[in-house]
Amino acid sequence: MNMNKQTIWLVTMLSLMVVLSAYYIVSGPVEPVGQMAKKAEELLNKNEVAVDIKAATKPASATAKADSKDATKQKESEYFVGYQLNREYLRQQLLEENYKMMMDPKATKNQLESASKKVEQLNKTEKQESVLEDLICKELKFTDAVVVTNEDHVDVIVKTAKLTPTQVVKVMDLVKQNSNIEGLQVTVSSHS
């Protein structure tokens, strides 16, 4: 039975790695948040449109405008999905390291307990981030949000064109209510 669980776990991890590898190959290199935000702003501000000479005499169709808006929304959505996938990938690596420690027959009792606590904490953190993202979107009416929890710090990125101080305070309050992190240890930023 134990061998069967290990096999299932191994196949699951390998499948996850294949999916993430394919995603990162297709999506290209990941850039830091600041550079990514600048590039997104540049792309949104350019508004370049390819024009067919034959169609230049005809009025622009509503479908072309809708397609352009859909492409912009998709790029904005990809930012948050990419951030969430990157977070999940890093967390899976940490979980895998701790699972290896737990399955190591040479591990001491203290190492096993430590690895078990870390796995439990990582799972708790993952659930907490998911709950916070849902709360931020539902209660504060943001279309998307990403929460990244470190040991003593929480980073929150919300999808909005302009982030008001009132919204920042509300996000910080939600984080404080749903975690044991103080408000000063919460960073809130926006991405449109």
Rosetta silent file (secondary structure, phi, psi, omega in degrees, C-alpha in Angstrom):
SEQUENCE: MNMNKQTIWLVTMLSLMVVLSAYYIVSGPVEPVGQMAKKAEELLNKNEVAVDIKAATKPASATAKADSKDATKQKESEYFVGYQLNREYLRQQLLEENYKMMMDPKATKNQLESASKKVEQLNKTEKQESVLEDLICKELKFTDAVVVTNEDHVDVIVKTAKLTPTQVVKVMDLVKQNSNIEGLQVTVSSHS
SCORE:     score description
SCORE:     0.000 S_00000001
   1 L     0.000  -41.122 -179.588    0.000    0.000    0.000 S_00000001
   2 H   -64.032  -39.609  178.814    2.833    2.374    0.870 S_00000001
   3 H   -64.569  -37.026  178.821    4.512    1.728   -2.488 S_00000001
   4 H   -64.456  -42.511  177.738    1.225    2.490   -4.264 S_00000001
   5 H   -63.450  -41.913  179.207    0.936    5.871   -2.486 S_00000001
   6 H   -64.350  -40.393  179.230    4.518    6.697   -3.388 S_00000001
   7 H   -64.613  -44.355  178.280    3.898    5.793   -7.012 S_00000001
   8 H   -62.771  -43.200  179.866    0.777    7.944   -7.162 S_00000001
   9 H   -62.988  -44.088 -179.432    2.611   10.812   -5.511 S_00000001
  10 H   -63.363  -44.642  179.331    5.546   10.497   -7.919 S_00000001
  11 H   -63.832  -39.829  178.218    3.288   10.404  -10.978 S_00000001
  12 H   -62.688  -46.070 -179.820    1.377   13.431   -9.684 S_00000001
  13 H   -65.468  -41.170  178.241    4.559   15.433   -9.129 S_00000001
  14 H   -64.395  -40.539  177.519    5.962   14.470  -12.524 S_00000001
  15 H   -62.762  -43.323  178.139    2.697   15.470  -14.196 S_00000001
  16 H   -60.582  -43.842 -179.853    2.767   18.794  -12.386 S_00000001
  17 H   -64.747  -38.601  178.552    6.337   19.407  -13.494 S_00000001
  18 H   -64.812  -44.900  179.951    5.483   18.592  -17.123 S_00000001
  19 H   -63.572  -46.046  179.698    2.503   20.959  -17.088 S_00000001
  20 H   -65.521  -38.925  177.488    4.495   23.760  -15.464 S_00000001
  21 H   -61.157  -45.425  178.535    7.417   23.216  -17.842 S_00000001
  22 H   -61.629  -41.778  179.271    5.100   23.466  -20.821 S_00000001
  23 H   -61.767  -47.657 -177.684    3.550   26.624  -19.397 S_00000001
  24 H   -69.182  -30.237  175.860    6.913   28.306  -18.822 S_00000001
  25 H   -67.845  -42.281 -179.003    8.170   27.297  -22.260 S_00000001
  26 H   -72.669  -39.773 -173.796    5.076   28.792  -23.881 S_00000001
  27 H   -80.028  -18.852  179.861    4.899   31.905  -21.679 S_00000001
  28 L    87.445 -170.744 -175.469    8.551   32.908  -21.992 S_00000001
  29 L   -70.690  147.380  178.214   10.804   34.352  -19.308 S_00000001
  30 L   -91.639  133.601 -179.098    9.345   35.655  -16.064 S_00000001
  31 L  -112.517  157.169  176.033   10.245   39.217  -15.185 S_00000001
  32 L   -60.707  158.325 -174.258   10.127   41.013  -11.833 S_00000001
  33 H   -55.944  -44.144 -177.666    6.883   42.784  -10.981 S_00000001
  34 H   -60.787  -47.240 -179.998    8.227   46.301  -11.644 S_00000001
  35 H   -67.684  -38.418  179.727    9.490   45.506  -15.129 S_00000001
  36 H   -64.361  -42.009 -179.704    6.372   43.522  -15.957 S_00000001
  37 H   -64.693  -41.067  178.514    4.138   46.404  -14.903 S_00000001
  38 H   -62.738  -44.340  179.747    6.119   48.881  -17.047 S_00000001
  39 H   -64.280  -40.256  179.633    5.876   46.631  -20.096 S_00000001
  40 H   -63.476  -41.372  177.663    2.143   46.127  -19.557 S_00000001
  41 H   -63.109  -43.266  179.282    1.626   49.896  -19.350 S_00000001
  42 H   -61.158  -43.357  179.802    3.634   50.430  -22.529 S_00000001
  43 H   -64.574  -39.883 -179.075    1.582   47.811  -24.354 S_00000001
  44 H   -71.897  -30.514 -177.389   -1.679   49.305  -23.151 S_00000001
  45 H   -83.356  -21.280 -177.094   -0.617   52.856  -24.029 S_00000001
  46 H   -68.322  -46.718 -179.029    0.628   52.106  -27.557 S_00000001
  47 L    52.374   41.562  177.909   -2.750   51.139  -29.034 S_00000001
  48 L   -75.039  138.664 -179.872   -1.129   50.102  -32.314 S_00000001
  49 L  -132.014  130.487  175.108   -3.558   48.749  -34.872 S_00000001
  50 L   -80.310  133.215 -175.658   -2.711   46.960  -38.121 S_00000001
  51 L  -119.099  130.971  174.180   -4.770   48.377  -40.996 S_00000001
  52 L   -85.580  130.348 -175.585   -5.659   46.614  -44.231 S_00000001
  53 L   -61.430  -39.678  179.520   -5.520   49.093  -47.118 S_00000001
  54 H   -65.486  -34.972 -177.542   -8.664   47.667  -48.732 S_00000001
  55 H   -86.076   -4.978 -176.975  -10.541   47.894  -45.463 S_00000001
  56 H   -65.442  -28.873 -179.945   -9.307   51.430  -44.744 S_00000001
  57 H   -79.478  -17.743  179.540  -12.181   52.941  -46.666 S_00000001
  58 L   -91.011  149.718  176.467  -14.714   50.949  -44.661 S_00000001
  59 L   -66.396  148.373  179.621  -15.640   51.908  -41.070 S_00000001
  60 L   -64.128  138.277 -177.863  -13.988   49.843  -38.346 S_00000001
  61 L   -83.225  157.030  178.969  -16.179   46.997  -37.216 S_00000001
  62 H   -69.148  -29.110 -179.377  -17.339   46.502  -33.656 S_00000001
  63 H   -68.813  -34.460  178.238  -15.927   42.990  -33.650 S_00000001
  64 H   -64.989  -40.433  177.933  -12.392   44.249  -34.253 S_00000001
  65 H   -66.367  -40.502  179.291  -12.703   46.556  -31.267 S_00000001
  66 H   -64.897  -39.996  177.772  -14.116   43.742  -29.152 S_00000001
  67 H   -62.164  -40.221  179.112  -11.251   41.445  -30.201 S_00000001
  68 H   -64.179  -42.106  178.696   -8.741   44.106  -29.167 S_00000001
  69 H   -66.118  -39.716  178.435  -10.402   44.489  -25.766 S_00000001
  70 H   -62.792  -40.797  179.531  -10.498   40.710  -25.292 S_00000001
  71 H   -64.896  -40.194  178.740   -6.776   40.457  -26.060 S_00000001
  72 H   -65.064  -44.325  178.775   -6.006   43.199  -23.535 S_00000001
  73 H   -62.606  -37.519 -179.857   -8.135   41.504  -20.864 S_00000001
  74 H   -65.664  -41.643  178.634   -6.428   38.194  -21.585 S_00000001
  75 H   -63.693  -41.259  178.298   -2.964   39.738  -21.119 S_00000001
  76 H   -63.448  -42.055  179.553   -4.071   41.311  -17.841 S_00000001
  77 H   -66.198  -37.031  179.694   -5.501   37.991  -16.680 S_00000001
  78 H   -61.413  -33.011  179.043   -2.300   36.162  -17.689 S_00000001
  79 H   -59.293  -49.033 -177.941   -0.322   38.361  -15.299 S_00000001
  80 H   -71.037  -40.317  178.164   -2.297   37.147  -12.292 S_00000001
  81 H   -63.858  -42.840  178.250   -2.470   33.541  -13.465 S_00000001
  82 H   -62.183  -41.331  178.585    1.278   33.533  -14.080 S_00000001
  83 H   -62.985  -43.405  179.602    1.933   34.964  -10.645 S_00000001
  84 H   -66.512  -40.328  178.296   -0.294   32.323   -9.045 S_00000001
  85 H   -64.961  -40.184  178.191    1.334   29.509  -11.032 S_00000001
  86 H   -63.001  -43.346  177.883    4.791   30.706  -10.046 S_00000001
  87 H   -61.235  -45.043 -179.695    3.745   30.804   -6.398 S_00000001
  88 H   -65.539  -37.981  179.062    2.274   27.308   -6.631 S_00000001
  89 H   -62.721  -46.869  179.150    5.381   25.965   -8.370 S_00000001
  90 H   -63.342  -40.029  179.079    7.666   27.299   -5.640 S_00000001
  91 H   -66.373  -38.999  178.415    5.373   25.922   -2.951 S_00000001
  92 H   -63.954  -35.702  176.652    5.295   22.512   -4.637 S_00000001
  93 H   -63.576  -43.118  178.294    9.094   22.452   -4.622 S_00000001
  94 H   -64.408  -42.262  177.883    9.105   23.125   -0.879 S_00000001
  95 H   -62.145  -42.229 -179.303    6.474   20.456   -0.305 S_00000001
  96 H   -61.950  -42.524  177.886    8.449   17.975   -2.377 S_00000001
  97 H   -59.817  -43.515 -178.969   11.602   18.610   -0.336 S_00000001
  98 H   -71.105  -35.724  175.482    9.702   18.017    2.892 S_00000001
  99 H   -63.793  -39.738  177.636    7.979   14.898    1.544 S_00000001
 100 H   -60.663  -42.037  179.362   11.391   13.515    0.602 S_00000001
 101 H   -63.668  -40.363 -178.987   12.571   14.157    4.147 S_00000001
 102 H   -68.247  -28.538 -179.133    9.493   12.429    5.555 S_00000001
 103 H   -92.149   -5.838 -179.538   10.077    9.379    3.350 S_00000001
 104 L   -72.479  120.075 -179.188   13.791    9.177    4.069 S_00000001
 105 L   -69.074  -17.966 -179.117   14.421    6.061    6.180 S_00000001
 106 L   -90.734   -2.995 -177.542   17.592    7.646    7.592 S_00000001
 107 L   -70.473  143.213  178.107   15.796   10.750    8.884 S_00000001
 108 L   -79.538  169.033 -179.630   15.747   11.335   12.620 S_00000001
 109 H   -62.377  -40.325  179.007   12.562   11.788   14.607 S_00000001
 110 H   -63.905  -40.832  178.741   13.206   15.546   14.894 S_00000001
 111 H   -64.665  -40.141  178.522   13.702   15.844   11.129 S_00000001
 112 H   -64.415  -43.821  179.094   10.468   13.956   10.502 S_00000001
 113 H   -64.763  -42.189  179.393    8.528   16.156   12.916 S_00000001
 114 H   -62.777  -45.821  179.386   10.043   19.304   11.424 S_00000001
 115 H   -63.403  -40.534  179.342    9.218   18.213    7.863 S_00000001
 116 H   -63.567  -42.652  178.358    5.685   17.272    8.907 S_00000001
 117 H   -64.464  -39.659  179.341    5.147   20.673   10.545 S_00000001
 118 H   -65.053  -41.445  178.103    6.484   22.445    7.451 S_00000001
 119 H   -62.475  -44.572  179.103    4.138   20.482    5.178 S_00000001
 120 H   -61.611  -43.799  179.790    1.219   21.305    7.446 S_00000001
 121 H   -65.182  -42.192  178.880    2.209   24.985    7.519 S_00000001
 122 H   -63.018  -41.866  177.789    2.621   25.143    3.725 S_00000001
 123 H   -65.721  -39.865  178.040   -0.814   23.599    3.202 S_00000001
 124 H   -64.161  -43.035  179.564   -2.340   25.986    5.739 S_00000001
 125 H   -63.214  -42.310  179.563   -0.668   28.951    4.030 S_00000001
 126 H   -61.347  -44.676  179.313   -1.920   27.848    0.620 S_00000001
 127 H   -64.914  -42.203 -179.443   -5.487   27.579    1.889 S_00000001
 128 H   -62.727  -42.060  178.588   -5.207   30.926    3.675 S_00000001
 129 H   -62.948  -42.356  179.613   -3.967   32.652    0.504 S_00000001
 130 H   -62.892  -43.908  178.515   -6.839   31.214   -1.506 S_00000001
 131 H   -63.066  -44.375  179.541   -9.396   32.369    1.067 S_00000001
 132 H   -62.648  -42.351  178.468   -7.855   35.849    1.185 S_00000001
 133 H   -60.481  -43.841  178.570   -7.884   36.147   -2.610 S_00000001
 134 H   -64.405  -44.159  179.443  -11.562   35.201   -2.697 S_00000001
 135 H   -62.414  -44.103 -179.096  -12.442   37.602    0.139 S_00000001
 136 H   -61.591  -43.419 -179.701  -10.567   40.486   -1.456 S_00000001
 137 H   -68.475  -42.633 -175.951  -12.335   39.939   -4.771 S_00000001
 138 H   -75.901  -50.046 -173.424  -15.806   39.437   -3.285 S_00000001
 139 H   -78.427  -34.150 -176.481  -15.871   41.977   -0.469 S_00000001
 140 H  -103.455    2.104  173.410  -13.809   44.733   -2.065 S_00000001
 141 L    63.262   33.021  171.915  -15.068   44.150   -5.628 S_00000001
 142 L   -85.550  147.310 -178.998  -11.661   43.671   -7.288 S_00000001
 143 L   -76.909  -26.379  178.787  -11.739   41.537  -10.430 S_00000001
 144 L  -156.187  154.376  178.950   -8.568   39.640   -9.489 S_00000001
 145 E  -154.741  150.139  174.802   -6.056   39.419   -6.656 S_00000001
 146 E  -128.743  131.522  177.193   -2.903   37.515   -5.759 S_00000001
 147 E  -118.419  126.445  177.365   -1.767   36.939   -2.174 S_00000001
 148 E  -121.935  117.714 -177.805    1.768   35.728   -1.476 S_00000001
 149 E  -102.950  124.322  171.356    2.571   34.855    2.127 S_00000001
 150 L  -100.639 -173.624 -176.902    6.145   34.701    3.354 S_00000001
 151 L   -57.826  -46.343 -175.994    7.147   33.762    6.894 S_00000001
 152 L  -131.143   20.802 -175.962    6.432   37.177    8.392 S_00000001
 153 L  -149.047  145.715  177.988    5.165   39.224    5.459 S_00000001
 154 E  -125.489  128.927  174.461    2.201   39.219    3.064 S_00000001
 155 E  -106.863  130.613  179.277    2.231   40.732   -0.436 S_00000001
 156 E  -124.204  128.243  175.610   -1.129   41.489   -2.045 S_00000001
 157 E  -120.188  124.626 -179.302   -1.539   42.530   -5.680 S_00000001
 158 E  -115.093  153.470 -179.572   -5.001   43.589   -6.818 S_00000001
 159 E   -92.928  104.690  177.529   -6.300   44.258  -10.296 S_00000001
 160 L  -161.699  152.540  179.101   -7.337   47.882  -10.476 S_00000001
 161 L   -74.041  -37.876 -178.378   -6.350   50.988  -12.391 S_00000001
 162 L  -138.711  129.696 -179.268   -6.079   53.116   -9.265 S_00000001
 163 L  -104.855  117.859 -178.989   -5.669   51.951   -5.684 S_00000001
 164 L   -87.525  156.862  176.740   -7.047   54.357   -3.082 S_00000001
 165 H   -58.251  -34.387  177.968   -5.758   54.590    0.494 S_00000001
 166 H   -63.651  -42.183  178.397   -9.171   53.415    1.726 S_00000001
 167 H   -64.237  -39.652  179.099   -8.914   50.278   -0.401 S_00000001
 168 H   -61.230  -44.823 -179.799   -5.396   49.628    0.913 S_00000001
 169 H   -63.383  -41.577  179.436   -6.629   49.872    4.504 S_00000001
 170 H   -64.160  -40.512  177.694   -9.539   47.520    3.781 S_00000001
 171 H   -63.736  -43.965  179.454   -7.190   44.963    2.190 S_00000001
 172 H   -62.170  -40.119  178.044   -4.836   45.217    5.169 S_00000001
 173 H   -62.861  -42.884  178.087   -7.763   44.717    7.561 S_00000001
 174 H   -61.259  -41.147  179.707   -8.878   41.598    5.691 S_00000001
 175 H   -65.595  -44.101  179.569   -5.353   40.192    5.865 S_00000001
 176 H   -62.944  -39.819 -178.802   -5.078   40.965    9.592 S_00000001
 177 H   -67.822  -31.682 -173.161   -8.462   39.369   10.314 S_00000001
 178 H  -106.989    9.272  176.443   -7.655   36.177    8.426 S_00000001
 179 L  -152.022  173.654  177.936   -4.022   35.666    9.409 S_00000001
 180 L  -101.151   37.152  178.700   -1.697   36.366   12.292 S_00000001
 181 L  -104.715  134.404  178.175    0.202   39.007   10.320 S_00000001
 182 L   -75.230  157.662 -178.071    0.237   42.611   11.524 S_00000001
 183 H   -60.329  -32.652 -179.742   -0.834   45.434    9.206 S_00000001
 184 H   -71.187  -14.399 -179.082    2.676   46.854    8.957 S_00000001
 185 H  -101.622   19.198  179.525    3.854   43.573    7.480 S_00000001
 186 E  -116.448  128.747  176.409    1.372   43.710    4.595 S_00000001
 187 E  -110.801  126.764  179.759    2.258   45.209    1.221 S_00000001
 188 E  -118.365  127.842  177.183   -0.606   46.118   -1.106 S_00000001
 189 E  -137.412  169.056 -177.845   -0.013   47.064   -4.732 S_00000001
 190 E  -124.889  157.394  174.560   -2.083   47.250   -7.883 S_00000001
 191 E  -144.192  129.657 -178.822   -1.787   46.088  -11.445 S_00000001
 192 L  -103.013    0.000    0.000   -4.203   47.105  -14.158 S_00000001
